[in-house]
Amino acid sequence: MSQKCEICGKKPEVGNLVSHANNKTKTRWLPNLQRVKVVQNNSVKRIRVCTRCLKSGKVKKAV
């Protein structure tokens, strides 16, 4: 299953962790995705949504 928000398209970021000694190691930062029931086109679906989309009201949760 892909680590991608189905509303905004947010996906993992890659970069380096840099230590005090300037050692660099690759790392990934994953988005905070939640599986929620959502009303889309008058039907209930279960999708993966990031918490920013949930908090901002871009998603209408099913009851």
PDBQT receptor file of N, H, CA, C and O in Angstrom, charges set to zero:
ATOM      1  N   MET A   1       0.844  -1.178   0.000  1.00  0.00    +0.000 N 
ATOM      2  CA  MET A   1       0.000   0.000   0.000  1.00  0.00    +0.000 C 
ATOM      3  C   MET A   1       0.891   1.243   0.000  1.00  0.00    +0.000 C 
ATOM      4  O   MET A   1       1.850   1.324   0.767  1.00  0.00    +0.000 OA
ATOM      5  N   SER A   2       0.574   2.197  -0.852  1.00  0.00    +0.000 N 
ATOM      6  H   SER A   2      -0.206   2.131  -1.475  1.00  0.00    +0.000 HD
ATOM      7  CA  SER A   2       1.442   3.352  -0.979  1.00  0.00    +0.000 C 
ATOM      8  C   SER A   2       1.244   4.317   0.187  1.00  0.00    +0.000 C 
ATOM      9  O   SER A   2       0.147   4.443   0.732  1.00  0.00    +0.000 OA
ATOM     10  N   GLN A   3       2.319   4.989   0.552  1.00  0.00    +0.000 N 
ATOM     11  H   GLN A   3       3.210   4.887   0.109  1.00  0.00    +0.000 HD
ATOM     12  CA  GLN A   3       2.300   5.986   1.618  1.00  0.00    +0.000 C 
ATOM     13  C   GLN A   3       1.987   7.340   0.994  1.00  0.00    +0.000 C 
ATOM     14  O   GLN A   3       2.867   8.195   0.889  1.00  0.00    +0.000 OA
ATOM     15  N   LYS A   4       0.723   7.541   0.576  1.00  0.00    +0.000 N 
ATOM     16  H   LYS A   4       0.008   6.847   0.662  1.00  0.00    +0.000 HD
ATOM     17  CA  LYS A   4       0.352   8.773  -0.102  1.00  0.00    +0.000 C 
ATOM     18  C   LYS A   4      -1.050   9.177   0.323  1.00  0.00    +0.000 C 
ATOM     19  O   LYS A   4      -1.958   8.348   0.381  1.00  0.00    +0.000 OA
ATOM     20  N   CYS A   5      -1.214  10.462   0.619  1.00  0.00    +0.000 N 
ATOM     21  H   CYS A   5      -0.476  11.136   0.572  1.00  0.00    +0.000 HD
ATOM     22  CA  CYS A   5      -2.527  10.997   0.969  1.00  0.00    +0.000 C 
ATOM     23  C   CYS A   5      -3.362  11.067  -0.304  1.00  0.00    +0.000 C 
ATOM     24  O   CYS A   5      -2.904  11.582  -1.324  1.00  0.00    +0.000 OA
ATOM     25  N   GLU A   6      -4.588  10.548  -0.243  1.00  0.00    +0.000 N 
ATOM     26  H   GLU A   6      -4.960  10.130   0.586  1.00  0.00    +0.000 HD
ATOM     27  CA  GLU A   6      -5.430  10.521  -1.433  1.00  0.00    +0.000 C 
ATOM     28  C   GLU A   6      -6.120  11.854  -1.686  1.00  0.00    +0.000 C 
ATOM     29  O   GLU A   6      -6.764  12.018  -2.722  1.00  0.00    +0.000 OA
ATOM     30  N   ILE A   7      -6.003  12.807  -0.772  1.00  0.00    +0.000 N 
ATOM     31  H   ILE A   7      -5.480  12.674   0.069  1.00  0.00    +0.000 HD
ATOM     32  CA  ILE A   7      -6.610  14.120  -0.960  1.00  0.00    +0.000 C 
ATOM     33  C   ILE A   7      -5.583  15.121  -1.502  1.00  0.00    +0.000 C 
ATOM     34  O   ILE A   7      -5.795  15.711  -2.561  1.00  0.00    +0.000 OA
ATOM     35  N   CYS A   8      -4.481  15.312  -0.786  1.00  0.00    +0.000 N 
ATOM     36  H   CYS A   8      -4.308  14.832   0.074  1.00  0.00    +0.000 HD
ATOM     37  CA  CYS A   8      -3.515  16.344  -1.175  1.00  0.00    +0.000 C 
ATOM     38  C   CYS A   8      -2.297  15.779  -1.902  1.00  0.00    +0.000 C 
ATOM     39  O   CYS A   8      -1.531  16.540  -2.493  1.00  0.00    +0.000 OA
ATOM     40  N   GLY A   9      -2.101  14.454  -1.869  1.00  0.00    +0.000 N 
ATOM     41  H   GLY A   9      -2.723  13.836  -1.388  1.00  0.00    +0.000 HD
ATOM     42  CA  GLY A   9      -0.976  13.858  -2.577  1.00  0.00    +0.000 C 
ATOM     43  C   GLY A   9       0.330  13.875  -1.812  1.00  0.00    +0.000 C 
ATOM     44  O   GLY A   9       1.390  13.608  -2.379  1.00  0.00    +0.000 OA
ATOM     45  N   LYS A  10       0.262  14.191  -0.511  1.00  0.00    +0.000 N 
ATOM     46  H   LYS A  10      -0.599  14.408  -0.050  1.00  0.00    +0.000 HD
ATOM     47  CA  LYS A  10       1.482  14.209   0.298  1.00  0.00    +0.000 C 
ATOM     48  C   LYS A  10       2.083  12.810   0.355  1.00  0.00    +0.000 C 
ATOM     49  O   LYS A  10       1.366  11.832   0.567  1.00  0.00    +0.000 OA
ATOM     50  N   LYS A  11       3.408  12.712   0.165  1.00  0.00    +0.000 N 
ATOM     51  H   LYS A  11       3.991  13.506  -0.008  1.00  0.00    +0.000 HD
ATOM     52  CA  LYS A  11       4.084  11.416   0.161  1.00  0.00    +0.000 C 
ATOM     53  C   LYS A  11       5.400  11.537   0.908  1.00  0.00    +0.000 C 
ATOM     54  O   LYS A  11       5.758  12.637   1.327  1.00  0.00    +0.000 OA
ATOM     55  N   PRO A  12       6.143  10.431   1.093  1.00  0.00    +0.000 N 
ATOM     56  CA  PRO A  12       7.372  10.484   1.880  1.00  0.00    +0.000 C 
ATOM     57  C   PRO A  12       8.413  11.433   1.289  1.00  0.00    +0.000 C 
ATOM     58  O   PRO A  12       8.539  11.564   0.072  1.00  0.00    +0.000 OA
ATOM     59  N   GLU A  13       9.153  12.088   2.179  1.00  0.00    +0.000 N 
ATOM     60  H   GLU A  13       9.051  11.981   3.168  1.00  0.00    +0.000 HD
ATOM     61  CA  GLU A  13      10.261  12.950   1.788  1.00  0.00    +0.000 C 
ATOM     62  C   GLU A  13      11.558  12.221   2.121  1.00  0.00    +0.000 C 
ATOM     63  O   GLU A  13      11.604  11.434   3.066  1.00  0.00    +0.000 OA
ATOM     64  N   VAL A  14      12.607  12.478   1.350  1.00  0.00    +0.000 N 
ATOM     65  H   VAL A  14      12.570  13.117   0.582  1.00  0.00    +0.000 HD
ATOM     66  CA  VAL A  14      13.896  11.868   1.618  1.00  0.00    +0.000 C 
ATOM     67  C   VAL A  14      14.923  12.956   1.867  1.00  0.00    +0.000 C 
ATOM     68  O   VAL A  14      14.795  14.081   1.382  1.00  0.00    +0.000 OA
ATOM     69  N   GLY A  15      15.941  12.600   2.631  1.00  0.00    +0.000 N 
ATOM     70  H   GLY A  15      16.045  11.687   3.025  1.00  0.00    +0.000 HD
ATOM     71  CA  GLY A  15      16.989  13.566   2.922  1.00  0.00    +0.000 C 
ATOM     72  C   GLY A  15      18.064  12.927   3.766  1.00  0.00    +0.000 C 
ATOM     73  O   GLY A  15      18.133  11.705   3.901  1.00  0.00    +0.000 OA
ATOM     74  N   ASN A  16      18.905  13.779   4.334  1.00  0.00    +0.000 N 
ATOM     75  H   ASN A  16      18.849  14.771   4.224  1.00  0.00    +0.000 HD
ATOM     76  CA  ASN A  16      20.014  13.308   5.148  1.00  0.00    +0.000 C 
ATOM     77  C   ASN A  16      19.840  13.734   6.590  1.00  0.00    +0.000 C 
ATOM     78  O   ASN A  16      19.417  14.855   6.876  1.00  0.00    +0.000 OA
ATOM     79  N   LEU A  17      20.177  12.813   7.510  1.00  0.00    +0.000 N 
ATOM     80  H   LEU A  17      20.520  11.903   7.278  1.00  0.00    +0.000 HD
ATOM     81  CA  LEU A  17      20.370  13.173   8.899  1.00  0.00    +0.000 C 
ATOM     82  C   LEU A  17      21.838  13.555   9.034  1.00  0.00    +0.000 C 
ATOM     83  O   LEU A  17      22.715  12.778   8.656  1.00  0.00    +0.000 OA
ATOM     84  N   VAL A  18      22.113  14.727   9.562  1.00  0.00    +0.000 N 
ATOM     85  H   VAL A  18      21.401  15.358   9.869  1.00  0.00    +0.000 HD
ATOM     86  CA  VAL A  18      23.491  15.206   9.659  1.00  0.00    +0.000 C 
ATOM     87  C   VAL A  18      23.876  15.284  11.131  1.00  0.00    +0.000 C 
ATOM     88  O   VAL A  18      23.241  15.994  11.911  1.00  0.00    +0.000 OA
ATOM     89  N   SER A  19      24.924  14.547  11.505  1.00  0.00    +0.000 N 
ATOM     90  H   SER A  19      25.440  13.970  10.871  1.00  0.00    +0.000 HD
ATOM     91  CA  SER A  19      25.369  14.524  12.892  1.00  0.00    +0.000 C 
ATOM     92  C   SER A  19      26.283  15.711  13.188  1.00  0.00    +0.000 C 
ATOM     93  O   SER A  19      26.636  16.482  12.296  1.00  0.00    +0.000 OA
ATOM     94  N   HIS A  20      26.651  15.839  14.449  1.00  0.00    +0.000 N 
ATOM     95  H   HIS A  20      26.364  15.213  15.174  1.00  0.00    +0.000 HD
ATOM     96  CA  HIS A  20      27.555  16.906  14.858  1.00  0.00    +0.000 C 
ATOM     97  C   HIS A  20      28.917  16.764  14.164  1.00  0.00    +0.000 C 
ATOM     98  O   HIS A  20      29.595  17.756  13.897  1.00  0.00    +0.000 OA
ATOM     99  N   ALA A  21      29.306  15.501  13.877  1.00  0.00    +0.000 N 
ATOM    100  H   ALA A  21      28.755  14.696  14.094  1.00  0.00    +0.000 HD
ATOM    101  CA  ALA A  21      30.564  15.246  13.180  1.00  0.00    +0.000 C 
ATOM    102  C   ALA A  21      30.414  15.337  11.662  1.00  0.00    +0.000 C 
ATOM    103  O   ALA A  21      31.321  14.965  10.917  1.00  0.00    +0.000 OA
ATOM    104  N   ASN A  22      29.259  15.834  11.210  1.00  0.00    +0.000 N 
ATOM    105  H   ASN A  22      28.521  16.135  11.815  1.00  0.00    +0.000 HD
ATOM    106  CA  ASN A  22      28.953  16.012   9.795  1.00  0.00    +0.000 C 
ATOM    107  C   ASN A  22      28.856  14.683   9.042  1.00  0.00    +0.000 C 
ATOM    108  O   ASN A  22      29.081  14.637   7.833  1.00  0.00    +0.000 OA
ATOM    109  N   ASN A  23      28.520  13.594   9.760  1.00  0.00    +0.000 N 
ATOM    110  H   ASN A  23      28.338  13.631  10.742  1.00  0.00    +0.000 HD
ATOM    111  CA  ASN A  23      28.230  12.324   9.100  1.00  0.00    +0.000 C 
ATOM    112  C   ASN A  23      26.816  12.395   8.547  1.00  0.00    +0.000 C 
ATOM    113  O   ASN A  23      25.906  12.890   9.211  1.00  0.00    +0.000 OA
ATOM    114  N   LYS A  24      26.634  11.897   7.325  1.00  0.00    +0.000 N 
ATOM    115  H   LYS A  24      27.373  11.494   6.785  1.00  0.00    +0.000 HD
ATOM    116  CA  LYS A  24      25.333  11.967   6.684  1.00  0.00    +0.000 C 
ATOM    117  C   LYS A  24      24.789  10.567   6.440  1.00  0.00    +0.000 C 
ATOM    118  O   LYS A  24      25.474   9.724   5.861  1.00  0.00    +0.000 OA
ATOM    119  N   THR A  25      23.558  10.317   6.880  1.00  0.00    +0.000 N 
ATOM    120  H   THR A  25      23.002  11.001   7.351  1.00  0.00    +0.000 HD
ATOM    121  CA  THR A  25      22.879   9.055   6.626  1.00  0.00    +0.000 C 
ATOM    122  C   THR A  25      21.509   9.364   6.033  1.00  0.00    +0.000 C 
ATOM    123  O   THR A  25      20.823  10.289   6.467  1.00  0.00    +0.000 OA
ATOM    124  N   LYS A  26      21.128   8.581   5.044  1.00  0.00    +0.000 N 
ATOM    125  H   LYS A  26      21.685   7.829   4.692  1.00  0.00    +0.000 HD
ATOM    126  CA  LYS A  26      19.842   8.770   4.388  1.00  0.00    +0.000 C 
ATOM    127  C   LYS A  26      18.704   8.436   5.345  1.00  0.00    +0.000 C 
ATOM    128  O   LYS A  26      18.819   7.536   6.177  1.00  0.00    +0.000 OA
ATOM    129  N   THR A  27      17.606   9.171   5.216  1.00  0.00    +0.000 N 
ATOM    130  H   THR A  27      17.512   9.902   4.540  1.00  0.00    +0.000 HD
ATOM    131  CA  THR A  27      16.419   8.898   6.019  1.00  0.00    +0.000 C 
ATOM    132  C   THR A  27      15.176   9.252   5.230  1.00  0.00    +0.000 C 
ATOM    133  O   THR A  27      15.244   9.976   4.237  1.00  0.00    +0.000 OA
ATOM    134  N   ARG A  28      14.032   8.737   5.678  1.00  0.00    +0.000 N 
ATOM    135  H   ARG A  28      13.977   8.149   6.485  1.00  0.00    +0.000 HD
ATOM    136  CA  ARG A  28      12.738   9.046   5.070  1.00  0.00    +0.000 C 
ATOM    137  C   ARG A  28      11.817   9.591   6.151  1.00  0.00    +0.000 C 
ATOM    138  O   ARG A  28      11.794   9.092   7.276  1.00  0.00    +0.000 OA
ATOM    139  N   TRP A  29      11.060  10.621   5.794  1.00  0.00    +0.000 N 
ATOM    140  H   TRP A  29      11.078  11.026   4.880  1.00  0.00    +0.000 HD
ATOM    141  CA  TRP A  29      10.040  11.163   6.686  1.00  0.00    +0.000 C 
ATOM    142  C   TRP A  29       8.692  10.815   6.085  1.00  0.00    +0.000 C 
ATOM    143  O   TRP A  29       8.370  11.257   4.982  1.00  0.00    +0.000 OA
ATOM    144  N   LEU A  30       7.894  10.021   6.805  1.00  0.00    +0.000 N 
ATOM    145  H   LEU A  30       8.155   9.662   7.701  1.00  0.00    +0.000 HD
ATOM    146  CA  LEU A  30       6.617   9.559   6.301  1.00  0.00    +0.000 C 
ATOM    147  C   LEU A  30       5.498  10.486   6.759  1.00  0.00    +0.000 C 
ATOM    148  O   LEU A  30       5.544  10.996   7.878  1.00  0.00    +0.000 OA
ATOM    149  N   PRO A  31       4.488  10.715   5.909  1.00  0.00    +0.000 N 
ATOM    150  CA  PRO A  31       3.346  11.521   6.335  1.00  0.00    +0.000 C 
ATOM    151  C   PRO A  31       2.501  10.757   7.350  1.00  0.00    +0.000 C 
ATOM    152  O   PRO A  31       2.490   9.526   7.360  1.00  0.00    +0.000 OA
ATOM    153  N   ASN A  32       1.799  11.493   8.197  1.00  0.00    +0.000 N 
ATOM    154  H   ASN A  32       1.808  12.492   8.189  1.00  0.00    +0.000 HD
ATOM    155  CA  ASN A  32       0.943  10.880   9.208  1.00  0.00    +0.000 C 
ATOM    156  C   ASN A  32      -0.405  10.562   8.571  1.00  0.00    +0.000 C 
ATOM    157  O   ASN A  32      -1.309  11.397   8.548  1.00  0.00    +0.000 OA
ATOM    158  N   LEU A  33      -0.524   9.342   8.053  1.00  0.00    +0.000 N 
ATOM    159  H   LEU A  33       0.210   8.663   8.071  1.00  0.00    +0.000 HD
ATOM    160  CA  LEU A  33      -1.733   8.929   7.344  1.00  0.00    +0.000 C 
ATOM    161  C   LEU A  33      -2.651   8.130   8.258  1.00  0.00    +0.000 C 
ATOM    162  O   LEU A  33      -2.196   7.327   9.072  1.00  0.00    +0.000 OA
ATOM    163  N   GLN A  34      -3.953   8.367   8.109  1.00  0.00    +0.000 N 
ATOM    164  H   GLN A  34      -4.322   9.020   7.447  1.00  0.00    +0.000 HD
ATOM    165  CA  GLN A  34      -4.963   7.651   8.867  1.00  0.00    +0.000 C 
ATOM    166  C   GLN A  34      -5.963   7.065   7.885  1.00  0.00    +0.000 C 
ATOM    167  O   GLN A  34      -6.270   7.678   6.862  1.00  0.00    +0.000 OA
ATOM    168  N   ARG A  35      -6.472   5.870   8.199  1.00  0.00    +0.000 N 
ATOM    169  H   ARG A  35      -6.223   5.373   9.029  1.00  0.00    +0.000 HD
ATOM    170  CA  ARG A  35      -7.531   5.273   7.377  1.00  0.00    +0.000 C 
ATOM    171  C   ARG A  35      -8.870   5.711   7.960  1.00  0.00    +0.000 C 
ATOM    172  O   ARG A  35      -9.188   5.398   9.107  1.00  0.00    +0.000 OA
ATOM    173  N   VAL A  36      -9.646   6.435   7.166  1.00  0.00    +0.000 N 
ATOM    174  H   VAL A  36      -9.387   6.690   6.234  1.00  0.00    +0.000 HD
ATOM    175  CA  VAL A  36     -10.930   6.946   7.640  1.00  0.00    +0.000 C 
ATOM    176  C   VAL A  36     -12.019   6.636   6.625  1.00  0.00    +0.000 C 
ATOM    177  O   VAL A  36     -11.766   6.501   5.428  1.00  0.00    +0.000 OA
ATOM    178  N   LYS A  37     -13.246   6.526   7.144  1.00  0.00    +0.000 N 
ATOM    179  H   LYS A  37     -13.452   6.635   8.116  1.00  0.00    +0.000 HD
ATOM    180  CA  LYS A  37     -14.408   6.385   6.269  1.00  0.00    +0.000 C 
ATOM    181  C   LYS A  37     -14.839   7.774   5.849  1.00  0.00    +0.000 C 
ATOM    182  O   LYS A  37     -15.045   8.652   6.687  1.00  0.00    +0.000 OA
ATOM    183  N   VAL A  38     -14.976   7.969   4.530  1.00  0.00    +0.000 N 
ATOM    184  H   VAL A  38     -14.809   7.256   3.850  1.00  0.00    +0.000 HD
ATOM    185  CA  VAL A  38     -15.237   9.282   3.964  1.00  0.00    +0.000 C 
ATOM    186  C   VAL A  38     -16.436   9.193   3.024  1.00  0.00    +0.000 C 
ATOM    187  O   VAL A  38     -16.617   8.193   2.330  1.00  0.00    +0.000 OA
ATOM    188  N   VAL A  39     -17.252  10.248   3.008  1.00  0.00    +0.000 N 
ATOM    189  H   VAL A  39     -17.104  11.060   3.573  1.00  0.00    +0.000 HD
ATOM    190  CA  VAL A  39     -18.356  10.334   2.054  1.00  0.00    +0.000 C 
ATOM    191  C   VAL A  39     -17.843  11.021   0.798  1.00  0.00    +0.000 C 
ATOM    192  O   VAL A  39     -17.455  12.189   0.838  1.00  0.00    +0.000 OA
ATOM    193  N   GLN A  40     -17.841  10.290  -0.327  1.00  0.00    +0.000 N 
ATOM    194  H   GLN A  40     -18.156   9.341  -0.359  1.00  0.00    +0.000 HD
ATOM    195  CA  GLN A  40     -17.442  10.836  -1.619  1.00  0.00    +0.000 C 
ATOM    196  C   GLN A  40     -18.466  10.416  -2.658  1.00  0.00    +0.000 C 
ATOM    197  O   GLN A  40     -18.749   9.228  -2.811  1.00  0.00    +0.000 OA
ATOM    198  N   ASN A  41     -19.024  11.390  -3.377  1.00  0.00    +0.000 N 
ATOM    199  H   ASN A  41     -18.793  12.356  -3.253  1.00  0.00    +0.000 HD
ATOM    200  CA  ASN A  41     -20.008  11.115  -4.429  1.00  0.00    +0.000 C 
ATOM    201  C   ASN A  41     -21.182  10.280  -3.911  1.00  0.00    +0.000 C 
ATOM    202  O   ASN A  41     -21.614   9.327  -4.559  1.00  0.00    +0.000 OA
ATOM    203  N   ASN A  42     -21.689  10.651  -2.737  1.00  0.00    +0.000 N 
ATOM    204  H   ASN A  42     -21.338  11.425  -2.210  1.00  0.00    +0.000 HD
ATOM    205  CA  ASN A  42     -22.835   9.981  -2.098  1.00  0.00    +0.000 C 
ATOM    206  C   ASN A  42     -22.578   8.510  -1.801  1.00  0.00    +0.000 C 
ATOM    207  O   ASN A  42     -23.524   7.725  -1.737  1.00  0.00    +0.000 OA
ATOM    208  N   SER A  43     -21.330   8.123  -1.622  1.00  0.00    +0.000 N 
ATOM    209  H   SER A  43     -20.562   8.760  -1.675  1.00  0.00    +0.000 HD
ATOM    210  CA  SER A  43     -21.009   6.763  -1.208  1.00  0.00    +0.000 C 
ATOM    211  C   SER A  43     -19.916   6.822  -0.147  1.00  0.00    +0.000 C 
ATOM    212  O   SER A  43     -19.141   7.776  -0.083  1.00  0.00    +0.000 OA
ATOM    213  N   VAL A  44     -19.871   5.799   0.670  1.00  0.00    +0.000 N 
ATOM    214  H   VAL A  44     -20.501   5.024   0.618  1.00  0.00    +0.000 HD
ATOM    215  CA  VAL A  44     -18.902   5.741   1.758  1.00  0.00    +0.000 C 
ATOM    216  C   VAL A  44     -17.707   4.918   1.307  1.00  0.00    +0.000 C 
ATOM    217  O   VAL A  44     -17.859   3.779   0.864  1.00  0.00    +0.000 OA
ATOM    218  N   LYS A  45     -16.519   5.497   1.420  1.00  0.00    +0.000 N 
ATOM    219  H   LYS A  45     -16.395   6.422   1.779  1.00  0.00    +0.000 HD
ATOM    220  CA  LYS A  45     -15.285   4.807   1.062  1.00  0.00    +0.000 C 
ATOM    221  C   LYS A  45     -14.310   4.897   2.225  1.00  0.00    +0.000 C 
ATOM    222  O   LYS A  45     -14.408   5.798   3.058  1.00  0.00    +0.000 OA
ATOM    223  N   ARG A  46     -13.379   3.969   2.277  1.00  0.00    +0.000 N 
ATOM    224  H   ARG A  46     -13.300   3.237   1.600  1.00  0.00    +0.000 HD
ATOM    225  CA  ARG A  46     -12.311   4.003   3.270  1.00  0.00    +0.000 C 
ATOM    226  C   ARG A  46     -11.030   4.380   2.539  1.00  0.00    +0.000 C 
ATOM    227  O   ARG A  46     -10.556   3.636   1.681  1.00  0.00    +0.000 OA
ATOM    228  N   ILE A  47     -10.467   5.547   2.883  1.00  0.00    +0.000 N 
ATOM    229  H   ILE A  47     -10.852   6.152   3.580  1.00  0.00    +0.000 HD
ATOM    230  CA  ILE A  47      -9.275   6.023   2.196  1.00  0.00    +0.000 C 
ATOM    231  C   ILE A  47      -8.218   6.425   3.212  1.00  0.00    +0.000 C 
ATOM    232  O   ILE A  47      -8.502   6.570   4.401  1.00  0.00    +0.000 OA
ATOM    233  N   ARG A  48      -6.990   6.604   2.725  1.00  0.00    +0.000 N 
ATOM    234  H   ARG A  48      -6.759   6.486   1.759  1.00  0.00    +0.000 HD
ATOM    235  CA  ARG A  48      -5.873   7.035   3.564  1.00  0.00    +0.000 C 
ATOM    236  C   ARG A  48      -5.694   8.537   3.395  1.00  0.00    +0.000 C 
ATOM    237  O   ARG A  48      -5.467   9.031   2.291  1.00  0.00    +0.000 OA
ATOM    238  N   VAL A  49      -5.801   9.259   4.517  1.00  0.00    +0.000 N 
ATOM    239  H   VAL A  49      -5.985   8.858   5.415  1.00  0.00    +0.000 HD
ATOM    240  CA  VAL A  49      -5.779  10.716   4.499  1.00  0.00    +0.000 C 
ATOM    241  C   VAL A  49      -4.775  11.195   5.534  1.00  0.00    +0.000 C 
ATOM    242  O   VAL A  49      -4.678  10.627   6.622  1.00  0.00    +0.000 OA
ATOM    243  N   CYS A  50      -4.014  12.258   5.191  1.00  0.00    +0.000 N 
ATOM    244  H   CYS A  50      -4.092  12.719   4.307  1.00  0.00    +0.000 HD
ATOM    245  CA  CYS A  50      -3.077  12.818   6.164  1.00  0.00    +0.000 C 
ATOM    246  C   CYS A  50      -3.850  13.632   7.199  1.00  0.00    +0.000 C 
ATOM    247  O   CYS A  50      -4.963  14.086   6.932  1.00  0.00    +0.000 OA
ATOM    248  N   THR A  51      -3.269  13.813   8.358  1.00  0.00    +0.000 N 
ATOM    249  H   THR A  51      -2.365  13.444   8.574  1.00  0.00    +0.000 HD
ATOM    250  CA  THR A  51      -3.948  14.495   9.452  1.00  0.00    +0.000 C 
ATOM    251  C   THR A  51      -4.154  15.974   9.158  1.00  0.00    +0.000 C 
ATOM    252  O   THR A  51      -5.075  16.579   9.708  1.00  0.00    +0.000 OA
ATOM    253  N   ARG A  52      -3.333  16.568   8.316  1.00  0.00    +0.000 N 
ATOM    254  H   ARG A  52      -2.585  16.076   7.869  1.00  0.00    +0.000 HD
ATOM    255  CA  ARG A  52      -3.540  17.973   7.958  1.00  0.00    +0.000 C 
ATOM    256  C   ARG A  52      -4.839  18.145   7.189  1.00  0.00    +0.000 C 
ATOM    257  O   ARG A  52      -5.562  19.117   7.408  1.00  0.00    +0.000 OA
ATOM    258  N   CYS A  53      -5.147  17.216   6.291  1.00  0.00    +0.000 N 
ATOM    259  H   CYS A  53      -4.560  16.427   6.112  1.00  0.00    +0.000 HD
ATOM    260  CA  CYS A  53      -6.410  17.283   5.549  1.00  0.00    +0.000 C 
ATOM    261  C   CYS A  53      -7.594  17.042   6.477  1.00  0.00    +0.000 C 
ATOM    262  O   CYS A  53      -8.644  17.660   6.306  1.00  0.00    +0.000 OA
ATOM    263  N   LEU A  54      -7.443  16.153   7.457  1.00  0.00    +0.000 N 
ATOM    264  H   LEU A  54      -6.589  15.650   7.596  1.00  0.00    +0.000 HD
ATOM    265  CA  LEU A  54      -8.515  15.910   8.413  1.00  0.00    +0.000 C 
ATOM    266  C   LEU A  54      -8.800  17.157   9.254  1.00  0.00    +0.000 C 
ATOM    267  O   LEU A  54      -9.957  17.534   9.435  1.00  0.00    +0.000 OA
ATOM    268  N   LYS A  55      -7.748  17.791   9.762  1.00  0.00    +0.000 N 
ATOM    269  H   LYS A  55      -6.808  17.484   9.615  1.00  0.00    +0.000 HD
ATOM    270  CA  LYS A  55      -7.918  18.955  10.624  1.00  0.00    +0.000 C 
ATOM    271  C   LYS A  55      -8.459  20.164   9.873  1.00  0.00    +0.000 C 
ATOM    272  O   LYS A  55      -9.222  20.947  10.439  1.00  0.00    +0.000 OA
ATOM    273  N   SER A  56      -8.082  20.327   8.618  1.00  0.00    +0.000 N 
ATOM    274  H   SER A  56      -7.463  19.691   8.158  1.00  0.00    +0.000 HD
ATOM    275  CA  SER A  56      -8.494  21.497   7.862  1.00  0.00    +0.000 C 
ATOM    276  C   SER A  56      -9.909  21.363   7.292  1.00  0.00    +0.000 C 
ATOM    277  O   SER A  56     -10.449  22.335   6.764  1.00  0.00    +0.000 OA
ATOM    278  N   GLY A  57     -10.514  20.184   7.389  1.00  0.00    +0.000 N 
ATOM    279  H   GLY A  57     -10.075  19.394   7.817  1.00  0.00    +0.000 HD
ATOM    280  CA  GLY A  57     -11.879  20.013   6.920  1.00  0.00    +0.000 C 
ATOM    281  C   GLY A  57     -11.999  19.707   5.446  1.00  0.00    +0.000 C 
ATOM    282  O   GLY A  57     -13.076  19.876   4.874  1.00  0.00    +0.000 OA
ATOM    283  N   LYS A  58     -10.930  19.262   4.812  1.00  0.00    +0.000 N 
ATOM    284  H   LYS A  58     -10.055  19.124   5.276  1.00  0.00    +0.000 HD
ATOM    285  CA  LYS A  58     -10.995  18.908   3.396  1.00  0.00    +0.000 C 
ATOM    286  C   LYS A  58     -11.726  17.595   3.166  1.00  0.00    +0.000 C 
ATOM    287  O   LYS A  58     -12.056  17.250   2.031  1.00  0.00    +0.000 OA
ATOM    288  N   VAL A  59     -11.979  16.857   4.257  1.00  0.00    +0.000 N 
ATOM    289  H   VAL A  59     -11.711  17.137   5.179  1.00  0.00    +0.000 HD
ATOM    290  CA  VAL A  59     -12.591  15.547   4.180  1.00  0.00    +0.000 C 
ATOM    291  C   VAL A  59     -13.867  15.560   5.013  1.00  0.00    +0.000 C 
ATOM    292  O   VAL A  59     -13.877  16.063   6.136  1.00  0.00    +0.000 OA
ATOM    293  N   LYS A  60     -14.948  15.004   4.456  1.00  0.00    +0.000 N 
ATOM    294  H   LYS A  60     -14.940  14.596   3.543  1.00  0.00    +0.000 HD
ATOM    295  CA  LYS A  60     -16.189  14.847   5.213  1.00  0.00    +0.000 C 
ATOM    296  C   LYS A  60     -16.270  13.410   5.672  1.00  0.00    +0.000 C 
ATOM    297  O   LYS A  60     -16.458  12.500   4.864  1.00  0.00    +0.000 OA
ATOM    298  N   LYS A  61     -16.127  13.202   6.985  1.00  0.00    +0.000 N 
ATOM    299  H   LYS A  61     -15.975  13.940   7.641  1.00  0.00    +0.000 HD
ATOM    300  CA  LYS A  61     -16.132  11.857   7.533  1.00  0.00    +0.000 C 
ATOM    301  C   LYS A  61     -17.541  11.273   7.548  1.00  0.00    +0.000 C 
ATOM    302  O   LYS A  61     -18.520  11.991   7.755  1.00  0.00    +0.000 OA
ATOM    303  N   ALA A  62     -17.632   9.968   7.329  1.00  0.00    +0.000 N 
ATOM    304  H   ALA A  62     -16.837   9.384   7.161  1.00  0.00    +0.000 HD
ATOM    305  CA  ALA A  62     -18.918   9.272   7.385  1.00  0.00    +0.000 C 
ATOM    306  C   ALA A  62     -19.278   9.011   8.843  1.00  0.00    +0.000 C 
ATOM    307  O   ALA A  62     -18.409   8.828   9.695  1.00  0.00    +0.000 OA
ATOM    308  N   VAL A  63     -20.570   9.000   9.102  1.00  0.00    +0.000 N 
ATOM    309  H   VAL A  63     -21.275   9.149   8.409  1.00  0.00    +0.000 HD
ATOM    310  CA  VAL A  63     -21.039   8.786  10.484  1.00  0.00    +0.000 C 
ATOM    311  C   VAL A  63     -21.254   7.327  10.755  1.00  0.00    +0.000 C 
ATOM    312  O   VAL A  63     -21.646   6.955  11.861  1.00  0.00    +0.000 OA
TER     313      VAL A  63
